[in-house]
């Protein structure tokens, strides 16, 4: 046993000695190798002065125009040449590239006279269409080859609009340089001109005591305070004072009027920070879904409600929610008092009122009250009684089942009555009863709870709400102007889906025009209205029915995908530039390849644009483009 132990001990010492020697050999070899390569590197990168001089002089001699053959030693060159005599100037010069090959070209500005250009409501083009039923005042967009490739200028002296709520009462003259309404409507207190600004006293043709008092009068007849009325539509809105004063009552109004002799009335509304669009009821449906509005209003809007078999009032019925109200003031209401001032005969005014009453009855509406200059009708909550009435009196027929009541993009008007969804009993609200505001915003919309929209469930709706809260919070870190309360007022969402973007901003002093593209796979605009938000349909290959410089901020989520083979990305971006205010912002989210193309065009439009990471981090293919439109205006008009 002792022998074995000695043997093992000796063997262990031998192995340990061998390992130690091996390590010494390895370290020595590595040191020699490193030293060799270090010296080799010094020799290669730091040659001697003599060699550098020779090389430098030889190189220099190669570029001298000397035809004499010269043999020069290294020592001679070193003695006649030094570093401070070497000429490193370029001896071969290339000409500068011509100006036409500039790296970034700029899309030119349009003619200064086009500062109010509305492509689809162009007055010159409209005169080529029929005047019957005012069809010539509807949308008539330019052909693709007629679309302008230029940037619409702001008028000289343009200023950022007043902040809300001050903007409700004031607008800069330089932004809307039109005084016509101050003269034409002087006695009606629509708008006053003071120095360099307009003042809006809140007056109107039928509310001489002001819009606020007029709204109070309506509030004495129907309940405007309990949240049951949230969305409204004002037909023939003037400068939108009715909608402006409903905002303080948490009622969101879409105001519309044509671009007609009342120059810039819709533009005034937008400068005031009130939702408005250029529009008219003529031969096509209004661009809103069925059952959209809690209340509709006409104050001397000059629409012939009783004519053409009641086709215009039938369209109001389509967009009015079950149980909704229609309010009429002005001719012919209270004609017994006003007929002389209206310069019409008593007979004609009486006939007009009878015609309106008959159309309302044919729609199964109930006249709630007529008091003073106001008359209010109510749409039924369902059509159970109306169907029985149809069988007995054979009056206005229901529309065919095949007609989609929510289809409203160049869809022709019809005199048939839009049928409400079926109910089981007379007390049930057709299509589902809505929650009162503000609960309505986050409650499951009836169109979703009834599974009317393919593939959209209550879970998807709730998840979408949470998603947009997160996204909007992230947007505010990217755009400080969006985070600054009051900096923005008029916002546009170009592809709204369920309205999550607008819902996330509901506590900010802004309003959002939600767009559902007509090319969208699922028509969700009805859901947006059921949430107590507003919006419209739009085809982004065409211009929007609004004035230049309408919006402070434009948002778009995957906007360009539906239009890849329909129209150019540049045309869509130029339309965005037209309706965006100077120093306004844009946030677009899309695939990185799409946004790269967008940025190149944004640079041509002289936007300050950058692409940033997705809120979930840099590894997402979807990115976010943030851009700001530069401030620029048309040049000053030279006086003769």
Phi, psi and omega per residue, in radians:
X1 nan -0.671 3.104
X2 -1.171 -0.624 3.124
X3 -1.124 -0.800 -3.136
X4 -1.048 -0.690 -3.123
X5 -1.146 -0.744 3.115
X6 -1.092 -0.756 3.141
X7 -1.060 -0.808 -3.123
X8 -1.110 -0.671 -3.137
X9 -1.131 -0.728 3.119
X10 -1.129 -0.714 3.119
X11 -1.108 -0.697 3.137
X12 -1.103 -0.725 3.142
X13 -1.153 -0.638 3.140
X14 -1.141 -0.783 -3.128
X15 -1.104 -0.729 -3.130
X16 -1.106 -0.678 3.137
X17 -1.157 -0.726 -3.136
X18 -1.115 -0.725 3.131
X19 -1.092 -0.727 -3.122
X20 -1.105 -0.762 3.128
X21 -1.127 -0.670 3.140
X22 -1.083 -0.708 3.139
X23 -1.146 -0.694 3.131
X24 -1.101 -0.794 3.116
X25 -1.025 -0.746 -3.089
X26 -1.146 -0.786 3.138
X27 -1.114 -0.732 3.139
X28 -1.102 -0.773 -3.140
X29 -1.116 -0.749 3.140
X30 -1.122 -0.682 3.135
X31 -1.116 -0.791 3.128
X32 -1.070 -0.765 -3.097
X33 -1.129 -0.766 3.126
X34 -1.108 -0.730 3.136
X35 -1.097 -0.706 -3.137
X36 -1.085 -0.846 -3.110
X37 -1.218 -0.528 3.072
X38 -1.117 -0.820 3.115
X39 -1.145 -0.641 3.094
X40 -1.100 -0.707 3.109
X41 -1.152 -0.706 3.086
X42 -1.060 -0.767 -3.128
X43 -1.113 -0.636 -3.077
X44 -1.339 -0.721 -3.041
X45 -1.645 -0.368 -3.106
X46 -2.232 1.229 -3.137
X47 -1.228 2.907 -3.108
X48 -1.197 2.775 -3.123
X49 -1.028 -0.651 -3.113
X50 -1.082 -0.741 -3.104
X51 -1.208 -0.736 3.127
X52 -1.057 -0.753 -3.121
X53 -1.075 -0.756 -3.122
X54 -1.113 -0.783 -3.106
X55 -1.142 -0.774 -3.131
X56 -1.104 -0.752 -3.122
X57 -1.170 -0.690 -3.137
X58 -1.101 -0.741 3.112
X59 -1.082 -0.694 -3.138
X60 -1.119 -0.724 -3.119
X61 -1.144 -0.466 -3.113
X62 -1.127 -0.501 -3.080
X63 -1.682 -0.033 3.109
X64 -1.435 2.376 3.136
X65 -1.432 1.270 -3.114
X66 -2.190 2.027 -3.064
X67 -1.493 -0.098 -3.108
X68 -1.410 2.276 3.113
X69 -1.286 2.231 -3.063
X70 -2.217 2.329 3.045
X71 -1.937 2.090 -3.044
X72 -2.279 2.308 3.116
X73 -1.464 2.863 3.131
X74 -1.078 -0.695 -3.123
X75 -1.141 -0.681 -3.122
X76 -1.152 -0.705 -3.127
X77 -1.143 -0.705 -3.131
X78 -1.094 -0.600 -3.100
X79 -1.348 -0.384 -3.088
X80 -1.894 -0.027 -3.069
X81 -2.356 2.528 3.072
X82 -2.549 3.006 -3.059
X83 -1.069 -0.662 -3.059
X84 -1.282 -0.112 3.097
X85 -1.781 -0.084 -3.128
X86 -1.243 2.446 -3.135
X87 -1.889 1.868 -3.131
X88 -1.701 0.150 3.134
X89 -1.147 2.540 3.132
X90 -1.164 2.353 3.139
X91 -1.776 -0.186 3.082
X92 -2.029 2.058 -3.085
X93 -1.912 2.333 3.030
X94 -1.765 2.466 3.138
X95 -1.190 2.654 3.074
X96 -1.114 2.537 3.122
X97 -1.149 2.608 3.114
X98 -1.128 2.758 -3.067
X99 -1.110 -0.459 -3.118
X100 -1.193 -0.219 -3.134
X101 -1.857 0.554 3.116
X102 -1.058 2.563 -3.029
X103 -1.125 -0.720 3.124
X104 -2.151 2.004 3.078
X105 -1.545 2.700 -3.122
X106 -1.961 2.353 3.043
X107 -1.192 2.234 -2.995
X108 -1.252 2.741 3.019
X109 -1.277 2.648 3.081
X110 -1.331 2.995 3.057
X111 -1.011 2.367 -3.111
X112 -0.951 -0.445 -3.126
X113 -1.199 -0.215 -3.095
X114 -1.652 0.380 -3.041
X115 -1.150 -0.261 3.074
X116 -2.055 0.462 -3.027
X117 -1.182 2.181 3.038
X118 -2.097 1.732 -2.956
X119 -0.928 -0.719 -3.053
X120 -1.577 -0.024 3.034
X121 -2.239 0.633 -3.134
X122 -1.190 2.188 -3.004
X123 -1.182 -0.562 3.114
X124 -1.182 -0.781 3.131
X125 -1.179 -0.648 -3.062
X126 -1.097 -0.516 -3.104
X127 -1.188 -0.190 3.108
X128 -1.527 -0.027 -3.114
X129 -1.859 2.830 -3.063
X130 -1.063 2.520 3.107
X131 -1.568 -0.201 3.110
X132 -1.029 2.270 -3.117
X133 1.003 0.357 3.132
X134 1.061 0.569 3.128
X135 -1.058 -0.537 -3.097
X136 -1.163 -0.272 3.106
X137 -1.614 0.029 3.079
X138 -1.373 -3.120 3.084
X139 -1.180 2.218 3.023
X140 -2.446 1.660 -2.982
X141 -1.484 2.694 3.112
X142 -1.192 2.691 3.040
X143 -1.205 2.787 -3.110
X144 -0.918 -0.670 -3.116
X145 -1.326 -0.189 3.130
X146 -1.673 -0.114 -3.098
X147 -1.177 2.305 -3.115
X148 -1.313 2.388 3.035
X149 -1.864 1.262 3.124
X150 -2.766 2.904 -3.088
X151 -1.761 2.203 -3.107
X152 -1.205 2.191 -3.126
X153 -1.422 2.680 2.921
X154 -1.398 2.652 3.115
X155 -1.133 2.654 -3.135
X156 -1.015 2.355 -3.140
X157 1.527 0.108 -3.116
X158 -0.964 2.391 3.108
X159 -2.161 2.698 2.998
X160 -1.050 2.372 -3.119
X161 -1.064 2.790 3.032
X162 -1.041 2.668 3.113
X163 -1.434 2.594 3.085
X164 -1.211 2.417 0.155
X165 -1.617 0.017 3.132
X166 -1.058 -0.558 -3.102
X167 -1.143 -0.387 3.101
X168 -1.034 -0.505 -3.043
X169 -1.907 -0.203 -3.064
X170 -2.445 2.609 3.003
X171 -2.601 2.583 -3.139
X172 -1.299 2.363 3.089
X173 -1.076 -0.665 -3.112
X174 -1.067 -0.481 -3.116
X175 -1.369 -0.578 3.109
X176 -2.341 1.352 -3.002
X177 -1.335 1.176 3.128
X178 -2.375 2.138 3.134
X179 -1.846 0.066 -3.023
X180 -1.002 -0.768 -3.085
X181 -1.198 -0.450 3.122
X182 -1.186 -0.418 3.107
X183 -1.625 -0.857 -3.055
X184 -1.134 -0.656 -3.097
X185 -1.941 0.495 -3.057
X186 -1.026 -0.772 -3.077
X187 -1.318 -0.224 -3.109
X188 -1.770 -0.009 3.008
X189 1.105 0.594 3.086
X190 -1.181 -0.923 -3.030
X191 -2.669 2.510 3.105
X192 -2.134 2.637 3.109
X193 -1.896 2.135 3.136
X194 -2.291 1.879 3.083
X195 1.121 -1.955 -3.117
X196 -1.862 0.324 -3.078
X197 -2.551 2.823 3.000
X198 -1.730 2.579 3.037
X199 -2.116 2.388 -3.106
X200 -1.943 1.734 -3.085
X201 -1.210 -0.220 -3.134
X202 1.612 0.195 3.136
X203 -1.384 2.981 3.111
X204 -2.855 2.955 -3.085
X205 -1.003 -0.711 -3.082
X206 -1.891 0.136 3.031
X207 -2.332 1.317 -3.126
X208 -1.125 -0.388 3.108
X209 -1.475 0.018 3.136
X210 1.863 2.700 -3.090
X211 -1.151 -0.577 -3.106
X212 -1.131 -0.771 3.103
X213 -1.169 -0.637 3.111
X214 -1.099 -0.767 3.099
X215 -1.128 -0.660 3.075
X216 -1.063 -0.671 3.104
X217 -1.093 -0.722 3.089
X218 -1.126 -0.694 -3.135
X219 -1.120 -0.312 3.072
X220 -1.413 -0.257 -3.094
X221 -1.822 -0.585 3.038
X222 -2.372 2.746 -3.033
X223 -1.416 1.993 3.106
X224 -1.808 0.055 -2.987
X225 -1.955 -0.249 -2.999
X226 -1.580 0.066 3.105
X227 1.512 -0.025 3.119
X228 -1.303 -0.427 3.060
X229 -1.896 2.031 -3.116
X230 -2.142 -0.732 -3.099
X231 -1.958 2.457 -3.127
X232 -2.453 2.779 3.077
X233 -2.279 2.331 -3.118
X234 -2.008 1.955 -3.102
X235 -1.585 2.191 -3.091
X236 1.188 1.101 -2.821
X237 -1.435 -0.187 -3.011
X238 1.107 -2.251 3.119
X239 -1.671 0.289 2.988
X240 1.163 0.587 3.119
X241 -1.170 -0.595 3.111
X242 -1.055 -0.848 3.106
X243 -1.143 -0.610 -3.117
X244 -1.101 -0.700 -3.097
X245 -1.506 -0.184 3.002
X246 -1.369 -0.374 -3.102
X247 -1.065 -0.629 3.132
X248 -1.210 -0.202 3.102
X249 -1.828 0.290 3.122
X250 1.082 0.572 3.057
X251 -2.001 2.168 -3.043
X252 -1.765 2.099 -3.015
X253 -1.982 2.346 2.936
X254 -1.648 1.983 3.136
X255 -1.774 2.411 3.079
X256 -2.499 2.656 3.095
X257 -2.778 2.711 3.131
X258 -1.331 2.868 2.977
X259 -1.500 1.694 -3.008
X260 -2.302 -2.622 -3.084
X261 -1.173 -0.400 3.049
X262 -1.390 1.348 -2.985
X263 -0.940 2.234 2.948
X264 1.194 0.360 -3.107
X265 -1.105 -0.734 3.107
X266 -1.215 -0.626 3.111
X267 -1.121 -0.655 3.043
X268 -1.051 -0.771 -3.137
X269 -1.023 -0.770 -3.115
X270 -1.203 -0.659 3.074
X271 -1.116 -0.497 3.113
X272 -1.340 -0.187 -3.098
X273 1.487 0.515 -3.115
X274 -1.991 2.352 -3.140
X275 -1.059 2.284 -3.133
X276 -2.813 2.702 3.090
X277 -2.453 2.702 2.976
X278 -1.363 2.250 -3.119
X279 -2.997 2.929 -3.138
X280 -2.782 2.601 2.974
X281 -1.613 1.966 -3.110
X282 -2.358 -1.432 -3.105
X283 -2.183 -0.162 -3.136
X284 -2.147 2.772 -3.111
X285 -1.109 2.633 2.982
X286 -1.154 2.537 -3.003
X287 -1.393 0.948 3.141
X288 -2.376 2.711 -3.135
X289 -1.333 2.988 3.051
X290 -1.234 2.707 3.079
X291 0.983 0.775 -3.038
X292 -1.660 -0.682 -2.922
X293 -1.979 2.469 3.069
X294 -1.372 -0.400 -3.022
X295 -2.655 2.401 3.036
X296 -2.130 2.616 -2.985
X297 -2.486 2.481 3.019
X298 -2.482 2.040 3.066
X299 -2.015 1.737 -3.093
X300 0.827 0.883 -3.075
X301 -1.476 -0.074 3.032
X302 1.129 0.425 3.058
X303 -1.570 2.235 -3.100
X304 -1.337 1.374 -3.005
X305 -1.061 -0.586 -3.063
X306 -1.537 -0.085 -3.075
X307 -1.644 3.005 3.079
X308 0.937 0.741 3.111
X309 1.043 0.519 3.065
X310 1.201 0.498 -3.034
X311 -1.123 -0.572 -3.094
X312 -1.330 -0.685 3.090
X313 -1.220 -0.528 3.059
X314 -1.121 -0.610 3.079
X315 -1.217 -0.643 3.047
X316 -1.075 -0.709 3.104
X317 -1.041 -0.692 -3.132
X318 -1.055 -0.769 -3.051
X319 -1.526 -0.113 -3.121
X320 -1.510 2.398 -3.133
X321 -1.271 2.607 3.050
X322 -0.930 2.213 -3.065
X323 1.493 0.047 -3.119
X324 -1.314 2.919 -3.028
X325 -1.998 2.530 2.965
X326 -2.062 2.174 -3.071
X327 -1.975 2.252 -3.127
X328 -2.229 2.270 2.986
X329 -2.364 2.705 -3.043
X330 1.650 -3.095 -3.060
X331 -0.908 2.312 0.109
X332 -1.757 0.207 -3.066
X333 -1.134 2.285 -3.125
X334 1.072 0.688 -3.112
X335 -1.148 -0.450 -3.132
X336 -1.028 -0.472 -3.134
X337 -1.649 -0.589 -2.942
X338 -1.865 0.024 -2.939
X339 -1.064 -0.582 3.124
X340 -1.204 -0.785 3.129
X341 -1.125 -0.508 3.116
X342 -1.435 -0.118 3.101
X343 0.994 0.810 3.080
X344 -2.363 2.796 3.136
X345 -1.385 2.715 3.107
X346 -1.101 -0.652 -3.117
X347 -1.107 -0.778 -3.094
X348 -1.166 -0.654 3.138
X349 -1.231 -0.667 3.100
X350 -1.144 -0.703 3.120
X351 -1.124 -0.692 3.141
X352 -1.121 -0.718 -3.141
X353 -1.196 -0.685 3.105
X354 -1.060 -0.705 -3.134
X355 -1.121 -0.736 3.123
X356 -1.125 -0.752 3.133
X357 -1.051 -0.699 -3.120
X358 -1.194 -0.692 3.105
X359 -1.129 -0.758 3.141
X360 -1.048 -0.712 3.102
X361 -1.128 -0.686 -3.140
X362 -1.155 -0.367 3.092
X363 -1.593 0.041 -3.113
X364 1.187 0.408 3.086
X365 -1.379 2.709 3.079
X366 -1.970 2.253 3.085
X367 -1.405 1.976 -3.090
X368 -1.322 -0.849 -3.021
X369 -2.872 2.614 2.896
X370 -2.299 2.051 -3.095
X371 -2.401 2.098 -3.107
X372 1.066 -2.209 -3.091
X373 -1.602 0.147 -3.084
X374 -2.004 2.420 2.985
X375 -2.308 2.396 -3.076
X376 -2.292 2.248 3.025
X377 -1.954 2.735 3.093
X378 -2.222 2.349 3.066
X379 -1.351 2.511 3.136
X380 -1.165 2.708 3.140
X381 -1.346 -0.292 3.037
X382 -2.749 3.093 -3.044
X383 -1.923 0.401 -3.119
X384 -1.110 -0.863 3.118
X385 -1.184 -0.609 -3.081
X386 -1.137 -0.647 3.128
X387 -1.145 -0.697 3.100
X388 -1.112 -0.731 3.140
X389 -1.097 -0.668 3.134
X390 -1.079 -0.678 -3.112
X391 -1.182 -0.552 -3.088
X392 -1.465 -0.851 -2.985
X393 -1.726 -0.206 3.110
X394 0.944 0.776 -3.140
X395 -1.545 -2.511 -3.039
X396 -0.924 2.135 -3.086
X397 -1.331 2.746 3.002
X398 -1.325 2.647 3.073
X399 -1.218 2.710 3.139
X400 -1.165 2.647 -3.138
X401 -1.040 -0.549 -3.070
X402 -1.224 -0.313 -3.125
X403 -1.399 2.051 -3.138
X404 -1.333 2.009 -3.103
X405 -1.184 -0.308 -3.137
X406 -1.615 -0.110 3.137
X407 -1.380 2.049 -3.004
X408 -2.590 0.839 3.059
X409 -2.208 1.780 -3.028
X410 1.041 0.494 3.102
X411 -1.504 2.252 -3.073
X412 -1.180 2.499 3.063
X413 -1.175 2.701 3.120
X414 -2.441 2.681 3.131
X415 -1.551 -0.078 3.132
X416 -1.284 2.727 -3.093
X417 -1.545 2.166 3.119
X418 -1.174 2.095 -3.063
X419 -1.311 2.343 3.068
X420 -1.385 2.711 3.091
X421 -0.991 2.660 -3.094
X422 -1.177 2.618 3.071
X423 -2.279 2.864 -3.124
X424 -1.652 -0.410 3.130
X425 -2.568 2.908 -2.993
X426 -1.191 -0.383 -3.113
X427 -1.560 -0.149 -3.092
X428 -1.355 2.483 3.095
X429 -1.520 2.152 -3.125
X430 -1.067 2.310 3.134
X431 1.465 -0.156 3.123
X432 1.857 2.396 3.138
X433 -1.373 2.444 -3.121
X434 -1.654 2.579 3.028
X435 -1.240 2.789 3.083
X436 -1.394 2.659 3.114
X437 -1.246 2.426 0.170
X438 -1.644 -0.009 3.139
X439 -1.049 -0.488 -3.107
X440 -0.990 -0.571 -3.050
X441 -1.041 -0.711 -3.039
X442 -1.890 -0.093 3.063
X443 -1.216 2.652 3.127
X444 -1.153 2.081 -3.138
X445 -1.095 2.495 -3.124
X446 -0.991 -0.590 3.124
X447 -1.109 -0.459 3.102
X448 -1.524 -0.792 -3.120
X449 -1.117 -0.490 3.109
X450 -1.505 0.017 3.134
X451 1.056 0.617 3.107
X452 -1.338 -0.401 -3.114
X453 -1.831 2.064 -3.048
X454 -1.070 2.114 3.018
X455 1.523 -0.067 3.134
X456 -1.842 2.017 -3.094
X457 -1.921 3.011 3.096
X458 -1.088 -0.642 3.123
X459 -1.117 -0.752 3.116
X460 -1.096 -0.706 3.136
X461 -1.072 -0.834 -3.131
X462 -1.142 -0.722 3.107
X463 -1.104 -0.660 3.130
X464 -1.127 -0.656 3.083
X465 -1.057 -0.830 -3.123
X466 -1.167 -0.665 3.130
X467 -1.042 -0.767 -3.070
X468 -1.333 -0.426 2.986
X469 -1.093 -0.751 3.125
X470 -1.152 -0.760 -3.088
X471 -1.169 -0.763 -3.117
X472 -1.153 -0.654 3.071
X473 -1.071 -0.665 3.099
X474 -1.218 -0.688 3.104
X475 -1.001 -0.673 -3.094
X476 -1.194 -0.354 3.022
X477 -1.414 -0.415 -3.141
X478 -1.500 -0.595 -3.094
X479 -2.163 1.723 -3.123
X480 -1.033 -0.477 -3.136
X481 -1.182 -0.598 3.093
X482 -1.187 -0.596 -3.134
X483 -1.333 -0.391 -3.095
X484 -1.376 2.006 -3.093
X485 -1.086 2.188 3.090
X486 1.636 -0.237 -3.131
X487 -1.170 -0.711 3.115
X488 -1.888 2.632 3.075
X489 -2.282 -0.929 -3.084
X490 -1.677 2.027 -3.108
X491 -2.085 2.627 3.127
X492 -2.257 2.297 3.022
X493 -1.984 1.968 -2.950
X494 -1.338 -0.275 -3.134
X495 -2.645 1.485 -2.811
X496 -1.481 -0.411 -3.107
X497 1.001 -1.773 -3.109
X498 -1.811 0.118 3.112
X499 1.407 0.346 -3.096
X500 -1.103 -0.640 3.119
X501 -1.063 -0.854 -3.134
X502 -1.136 -0.690 -3.122
X503 -1.095 -0.615 -3.130
X504 -1.228 -0.293 -3.121
X505 -1.851 0.206 -2.978
X506 -1.109 -0.439 -3.135
X507 -1.536 -0.087 3.098
X508 -1.541 2.706 -3.136
X509 -1.362 1.028 -3.108
X510 -2.347 2.860 2.892
X511 -2.248 2.632 -3.072
X512 -2.127 2.213 2.973
X513 -1.542 1.912 -3.104
X514 -1.523 2.221 3.139
X515 -1.870 2.266 2.929
X516 -1.928 1.922 -3.127
X517 -1.040 2.486 3.139
X518 -1.145 -0.294 3.112
X519 -1.523 -0.028 -3.107
X520 -1.069 2.506 -3.130
X521 -1.125 -0.628 3.130
X522 -2.173 2.260 3.132
X523 -1.408 1.806 -3.062
X524 -1.866 0.160 -3.080
X525 -1.146 -0.561 3.077
X526 -1.070 -0.651 3.095
X527 -1.120 -0.740 -3.136
X528 -1.035 -0.754 3.109
X529 -1.222 -0.597 3.099
X530 -1.169 -0.308 3.070
X531 -1.501 -0.093 -3.098
X532 1.530 0.347 3.082
X533 -1.897 3.010 -3.113
X534 -2.158 2.829 3.123
X535 -3.138 -3.023 -3.132
X536 -2.726 2.912 3.032
X537 -1.484 2.719 3.117
X538 -2.817 2.446 2.937
X539 -1.842 2.006 -3.020
X540 -1.352 0.030 2.922
X541 -1.372 -0.184 3.110
X542 -2.039 2.870 3.103
X543 -1.332 2.673 3.109
X544 -1.425 2.623 -3.132
X545 -1.419 1.225 3.110
X546 -2.695 2.917 -3.109
X547 -1.417 2.810 2.976
X548 -1.028 2.614 3.072
X549 1.095 0.738 3.119
X550 -1.394 -0.728 -2.921
X551 -1.965 2.496 3.053
X552 -1.422 -0.453 -3.005
X553 -2.626 2.367 3.109
X554 -2.161 2.300 3.105
X555 -2.109 2.474 3.105
X556 -2.527 2.234 3.098
X557 -1.971 1.915 3.125
X558 0.933 0.859 -3.059
X559 -1.265 -0.659 -2.896
X560 -1.457 -0.284 -3.055
X561 -0.994 -0.818 -3.111
X562 -1.198 -0.203 -3.012
X563 -1.956 0.239 -3.053
X564 -1.003 -0.685 -3.105
X565 -1.951 0.332 -3.082
X566 -1.959 -0.757 -3.131
X567 -2.738 2.968 -3.024
X568 -1.431 2.576 3.071
X569 -1.061 -0.628 -3.126
X570 -1.068 -0.711 3.140
X571 -1.115 -0.695 3.119
X572 -1.125 -0.763 -3.125
X573 -1.192 -0.612 3.076
X574 -1.162 -0.602 3.064
X575 -1.179 -0.669 3.050
X576 -1.072 -0.732 3.116
X577 -1.099 -0.644 -3.131
X578 -1.119 -0.753 -3.021
X579 -1.617 -0.019 3.122
X580 -1.635 2.406 3.129
X581 -1.328 2.632 3.024
X582 -0.953 2.390 -3.085
X583 1.198 0.209 3.004
X584 -1.392 2.872 -3.049
X585 -2.022 2.767 3.080
X586 -2.318 2.375 2.963
X587 -2.223 2.096 3.103
X588 -2.104 2.418 3.064
X589 -2.139 2.309 -3.087
X590 -2.964 -3.124 3.062
X591 -1.073 2.569 -3.057
X592 -1.031 -0.621 3.136
X593 -1.156 -0.672 3.115
X594 -1.155 -0.790 -3.098
X595 -1.194 -0.484 3.059
X596 -1.097 -0.723 3.088
X597 -1.181 -0.707 3.129
X598 -1.054 -0.744 -3.104
X599 -1.120 -0.645 3.138
X600 -1.114 -0.658 3.103
X601 -1.291 -0.662 3.095
X602 -1.046 -0.657 3.080
X603 -1.106 -0.659 3.115
X604 -1.181 -0.508 3.101
X605 -1.495 0.041 3.119
X606 1.105 0.610 2.926
X607 -1.425 2.622 2.969
X608 -1.555 1.782 -2.983
X609 -2.164 2.572 3.041
X610 -2.587 2.661 3.104
X611 -1.830 2.246 -3.110
X612 -2.128 2.987 -3.097
X613 -1.285 2.749 3.014
X614 -1.090 2.699 3.141
X615 -1.102 -0.349 3.116
X616 -1.595 0.050 3.055
X617 2.118 3.057 -3.020
X618 -1.342 -0.164 -3.067
X619 -1.557 0.012 3.078
X620 -1.466 2.398 3.098
X621 -1.208 -0.576 3.089
X622 -1.233 2.259 3.124
X623 -2.117 3.093 -3.111
X624 -2.219 2.227 3.057
X625 -1.776 2.249 3.090
X626 -2.034 2.221 -3.096
X627 -2.420 2.659 3.064
X628 -2.230 2.260 3.096
X629 -1.358 2.264 -3.130
X630 -1.204 2.665 3.062
X631 -1.396 2.141 3.018
X632 -2.756 2.667 -3.093
X633 -2.372 2.998 2.985
X634 -1.165 2.690 3.113
X635 -1.194 2.801 3.108
X636 -1.111 2.499 3.115
X637 -1.375 2.166 -3.119
X638 -1.315 2.296 3.131
X639 -1.542 2.402 3.114
X640 -1.282 nan nan
